[in-house]
């Protein structure tokens, strides 16, 4: 009996790292809006009646999006397991849903779709449009109150006890607006600190740190990790993005590349930050002032001191005459570029260079006196000073 021979053909299909090529959808239609019920939540701008969660392959590439059931998806702006923010672009109506209650806030304003939520402080920071720029507002979930902050800014991000945000870098030498990045200690809204200038708008703060991922601009772009505490940076060729998400306890850049599906790339820190920022930037006389701290807006050589503004008692304030109280109360508004009609106030505040720069800023951004805001802390002091002034 002759032996039987069997010929086996093995078809080998090569594995491709470009499996994402098979995942076809328009990435521009999908925007990340938060985490809810252990899922990543996305809105589809072409189908706003629904919300979606992504299905990822083993390489953390989004294969497709699955519809999820979350009532009223059409206007959702931000969501997590604690709070939800909805905003109607058409009607400019904004609502906060918290502990089963729905409250309308900031109605009539157009909002940015990037906002910041602090679980620790239980507050939300929202960028809203005023004339030709954006300003920041705070909503306190615990008290249910809204406060307008005296900060021009957009892209708010909470990290490590600070609120980071950006504003346009306005220089007469440039034909286009680029970003400057600021930070302010949470609660100390009067003292923003300019951290990094001339960056692409696609910047981010690495989670639970003071490290900024950014492309800096001068001659040619450099992708860097910038230490906001030491003002030094590391150059990196590790590409990230402006959107960082938490997925299964890890932090990832959300990558949206041309003609490619959405993918997630793990966030990396640098070991050292050896480089100083020594770029030659816009000369001070060519640059518009955007945000200044109170330290940079002093009332030197006058009766007004920081102690008098913020820590003086009722008795100490009562020792001032009516004219001094009037000037003191208006000092908070002067710091925000309020344009006074009274000659005595014009003369008093006009002696300070920073005041003229703040007035010029407001004119540039078309911010009227009615739109000038002062911080919650300043409002309390103004009310106290007015009360004492009216009693004289």
Secondary structure, 3 states (H helix, E strand, C coil): CCCCCCCCCCCCCCCCCCHHHHCCCCHHHEEEEEEECCEEEEEECCCCCCEEEEEECCCCEEEEEEEECCCCHHHEEEECCCEEEEEECCCCEEEEEECCEEEEECCCCCEEEEEEEECCCCEEEEEEEECCEEEEEEEECCCCEEEEEEEECEEEEEECCEEEEEEEECECCCCCCEEEEEEEECCCCCCCEEEEEEECCCCEECCCCCEEEEEECCCCCEEEEEECCCCEEEECCCCCCCCEEEECCEEEEEECCCCCCCEEEECCCCCCCCEECCCCCCCHHHECCCCCCHHHCCCCCCCCCHHHHHCCCHHHHHCCCHHHHHHHHHHHHHCCCCCCCCHHHHHHHCCCHHHHHHHHHHHHCCCCHHHCCCCHHHHHHHHHHHHHHHCC
